[in-house]
Amino acid sequence: MKLLTILLTIVFISTLHAQKTGEVRGFVNNDKDGSPVPFATVYLKNTTYGSNTDINGFFSLSRIPVGDYELIVTSIGFDTLQIKVKVSSESKTNLKLTIKEQAIQLQTIEISADQTEKKEKTLVSTITVTPQEIKRMPSIGGEPDMLQYIQTIPGVVFTGDQGGQIYIRGGTPIQNKVIMDGAVIYNPFHSIGLFSIFDTDIIRTINVYTGGFGAEYGGRISSIMDITTKDGNKKEYKGKISVNPFTSRVLLEGPIGKKEKDASFYFTSRGSYLERSSQLFYPYIRPGEGLPYNFLDVHTKISLSGKTGNKFNIFGFHNTDRVNLQFPSKLQWRQYGGGTNFLLLPTTASTIISGNFAYSNYISEIQEAKGSYARSSQIGGFNGALNFSYFIGKNEVKIGFEVYGFTTNYNFVNALGTRINQEEFTTEAATFIKYKITKTRYVIEPSLRFHYYASKNYPSLEPRISAKYIATEFLRIKVAGGRYSQNFVSANSDRDVVNLFQGYLSSPEGDIANQIYNHPMQIAYHGVGGFEVDLTKKITLNIEGFYKVFTQVTNVNRDRLFPEEPQFIAETGRAFGGDISTKWETKHYAFSLAYTLGKVDRTFSYKGVTTTYYPVFDRRHNLNTVASYFWGTDPNKWEVSIRWNLGSGFPFTQTQGFFEKILFQNITSDYLTQNGNLGILYAPLNEGRLPYYHRMDASIKYTRKIGKTELEAVASVVNVYNRQNVFYFDRIRYIRVNQLPFLPALAVNFNF
């Protein structure tokens, strides 16, 4: 509370001082479709007053001496905008600006949004992804997708092309929070590891925080993925139709009513028919079976905006996925939800107000073998937030409030025949304050989060900090860290080579073996440090080291024999290592490289035995390279892209032998005459290692414009040199199933 009082006092004093000066603020939009222009540079000519627009295109220049100025707006790919503004202490200057797209950037513009951002944002363990970057990736099946790009981010480990999961710097999928327009998304990826549930053409930006994130995010102990979708075209009706052997897609967008009302919509739907199409196009995979995946994604959004920049959005989504792997497992899941979010710009205060309210629901079920028990999981509920951002020159204070309510329902029978069931309703509430201080030589962002798990009666105070020191014009040093907590528990088995099923549970109370703390929450601490070096004006080398300590992680008790034994077990863990990454981009070339050296372990004690093991996502070495070459001009353009991924082998539990497992139904059972089931004798947990994984993907795209329409033809290949990477090993049948083989595809995209 002392920190909160101090920060509020600073805001009050700064407000009194700001009354002697003026403020210029507003939004920068694309003249072509009315969409916001994020990361544009806005500054007053011949002064030191400048800033970058955020993802909503918003900027604020405060504490400016009264007078007449020339405001300049620049952004790569747009014409430079110059307008005269008058700054007065009696009123605020609110602007709604538009800039026009231009293919060639003027050479006289020297100010770079990237360079300004590097000096005014800490950017520790933070990656911002745009649709343009996603589309530079090899278009698998002719369909660029955020999942293919996310896999190339430093610290991200992907466990397989089929049934794989995303693990970020030692965090499991359930420890990574995914948000879309404020709504919590419980499963963002389809079972075939080529596609997410998001259409690339509706994405505005994706911010991935791989560790050390600030107090505005909570409820997860490893990472955050914050996705913002675009508004529909406010100027004219547009559409896109895509067809390829993997999927087909349609996108429609346009204005609603009169254009001056600034109302728009979009609707997109994408479906996969791989279970049928692969039998025609790729019969060599598994004769008569093909690729056993089908999915459907539907997203829609309505956007309203006022003359001063106030915004209100309504959105909805529905996703389904079905997998039939025959002998390993059959999986199906569905996810649906919707919500609203808004942005308000009061005319009399140096504040921007934002908020959201959303509901989402996720239901999944898996049948692992014929005659076996099914596992099912359901999680659903609401979340809401209200945030206030106050600007003091280049400094910013942000205060927020959040509420959550969700239900979980999980059913499972383990390998020993013991049933596990949990159904629970949980509520949470949180508040945070964050103060960003920007000076010439440093940027520092202290923040504090108070997260109260009401249903568990557990308060969590979470201090966090992020800072950057500008040592020289070319060298910047950065650090971040904090405390993090989480309620959710996963229900996966660490013996599985591939985890298709993601069960969701609320943290149990009083049913955890060897509980470390006297509370059910999962707790972690992050420490991140590194530096950025500008090797040239176009090449920056980013090096970071990270250390995550998971002081309490709740896991399913895989050794439970009897109903009276605890269903869950408490573990500790570590994730540590380092990343090296760089990007280089010119008019005709783009190249990126990311390498991660990491280690993850978990430790638990049960019945007097302490075990330390490596989880199935512990990958020592992970290397990703992406290269693209562009040539040609309108109406004809060409693009070639190649991606290569190399990763060391994952841990897995080996099989030592088999035995006859007698099921004693009652005390009269005769083990001499009774037929038993096949039992498996496992080696120690995850002591084996799979072979190295590597794969190359490539695509070539031809674009031709015909009037206002655009035709794209894309030829792509998955696994160019047909590397046999292991996907699944059936222990009983002694059959190995590999990841995706050589898969060529030809796609056609029509924009109108």
GIHU-V793170 format. One record per backbone hydrogen bond with DSSP energy under -1.0 kcal/mol. CO is the residue of the C=O (numbers start at 1). NH is the residue of the N-H. Records with the same first field share a line. If there is no record, write none. Layout:
BEGIN
CO: NH, NH
END
This chain:
BEGIN
1: 5
2: 6
3: 7
4: 8
5: 9
6: 10
7: 11
8: 12
9: 13
10: 14
11: 15
12: 16
13: 17
14: 18
15: 19
17: 20
18: 21
22: 64
23: 93
24: 61
25: 95
26: 59
27: 97
28: 37
29: 99
30: 34
33: 234
35: 30
40: 53
41: 74
42: 51
43: 72
44: 47
49: 44
51: 42
53: 39
54: 57
57: 28
58: 54
59: 26
61: 24
64: 22
67: 87
69: 85
70: 45
71: 83
72: 43
73: 81
74: 41
75: 78
77: 102
81: 73
83: 71
85: 69
87: 67
93: 25
95: 27
97: 29
99: 31
100: 79
106: 109
112: 116
113: 117
114: 118
115: 119
116: 120
117: 121
125: 210
127: 208
129: 206
130: 134
131: 135
134: 137
138: 140
139: 142
140: 143
145: 149
146: 150
147: 151
149: 152
150: 153
153: 156
155: 169
157: 167
161: 193
165: 159
167: 157
168: 171
171: 168
172: 175
173: 176
175: 222, 223
177: 225
178: 185
179: 227
180: 183
183: 180
188: 197
191: 163
192: 194, 195
195: 190
199: 202
200: 203
202: 230
205: 228
206: 129
207: 226
208: 127
209: 224
214: 217
223: 177
224: 209
225: 179
226: 207
227: 181
228: 204, 205
238: 253
239: 752
240: 251
241: 750
242: 249
243: 748
246: 273
247: 244
248: 271
249: 242
250: 269
251: 240
252: 267
253: 238
254: 265
258: 261
259: 262
262: 305
263: 256
264: 303
265: 254
266: 301
267: 252
268: 299
269: 250
270: 297
271: 248
273: 276, 277
274: 278
277: 281
278: 282
282: 285
286: 289, 290
291: 293
292: 324
293: 275
294: 322
295: 272
296: 320
297: 270
298: 318
299: 268
300: 316
301: 266
302: 314
303: 264
304: 312
306: 309
310: 306
311: 343
312: 304
313: 341
314: 302
315: 339
316: 300
317: 337
318: 298
319: 335
320: 296
321: 333
322: 294
323: 331
325: 328
329: 325
330: 367
331: 323
332: 365
333: 321
334: 363
335: 319
336: 361
337: 317
338: 359
339: 315
340: 357
341: 313
342: 355
343: 311
344: 353
349: 351
350: 391
352: 389
353: 344
354: 387
355: 342
356: 385
357: 340
358: 383
359: 338
360: 381
361: 336
362: 379
363: 334
364: 377
365: 332
366: 375
367: 330
369: 372
375: 366
376: 411
377: 364
378: 409
379: 362
380: 407
381: 360
382: 405
383: 358
384: 403
385: 356
386: 401
387: 354
388: 399
389: 352
390: 397
392: 395
395: 392
396: 436
397: 390
398: 434
399: 388
400: 432
401: 386
402: 430
403: 384
404: 428
405: 382
406: 426
407: 380
408: 424
409: 378
410: 422
411: 376
412: 420
414: 417
418: 414
420: 412
422: 410
424: 408
426: 406
427: 455
428: 404
429: 452
430: 402
431: 450
432: 400
433: 448
434: 398
436: 396
437: 444
441: 470
442: 439
443: 468
444: 437
446: 435
447: 464
448: 433
449: 462
450: 431
451: 460
452: 429, 454
453: 458
458: 453
460: 451
462: 449
463: 483
464: 447
465: 481
466: 445
467: 479
468: 443
469: 471, 477
474: 534
475: 472
476: 532
477: 469
478: 530
479: 467
480: 528
481: 465
482: 526
484: 524
486: 522
489: 505
493: 496
505: 489
511: 568
513: 570
517: 519
522: 486
523: 552
524: 484
525: 549
526: 482
527: 547
528: 480
529: 545
530: 478
531: 543
532: 476
533: 535, 541
539: 535, 536
541: 533
542: 581
543: 531
544: 579
545: 529
546: 577
547: 527
548: 575
549: 525
550: 573
552: 523
553: 571
555: 569
556: 558
557: 560
562: 565
567: 557
568: 513
569: 555
571: 553
572: 603
573: 550
574: 601
575: 548
576: 599
577: 546
578: 597
579: 544
580: 595
581: 542
582: 593
584: 591
588: 630
589: 586
590: 628
591: 584
592: 626
593: 582
594: 624
595: 580
596: 622
597: 578
599: 576
601: 574
602: 613
603: 572
604: 611
606: 609
609: 606
611: 604
613: 602
615: 618
617: 619
620: 598
621: 648
622: 596
623: 646
624: 594
625: 644
626: 592
627: 642
628: 590
629: 640
631: 638
633: 636
635: 705
637: 703
638: 631
639: 701
640: 629
641: 699
642: 627
643: 697
644: 625
645: 695
646: 623
647: 693
650: 690
652: 688
654: 683
657: 681
659: 679
661: 677
663: 665
666: 669
670: 674
677: 661
679: 659
681: 656, 657
684: 687
688: 652
693: 647
695: 645
696: 720
697: 643
698: 717
699: 641
700: 715
701: 639
702: 713
703: 637
704: 711
706: 709
709: 706
710: 751
711: 704
712: 749
713: 702
714: 747
715: 700
716: 745
717: 698
718: 743
719: 722
723: 725
725: 739
728: 737
730: 734, 735
735: 730
737: 727, 728
743: 718
745: 716
747: 714
748: 243
749: 712
750: 241
751: 710
END
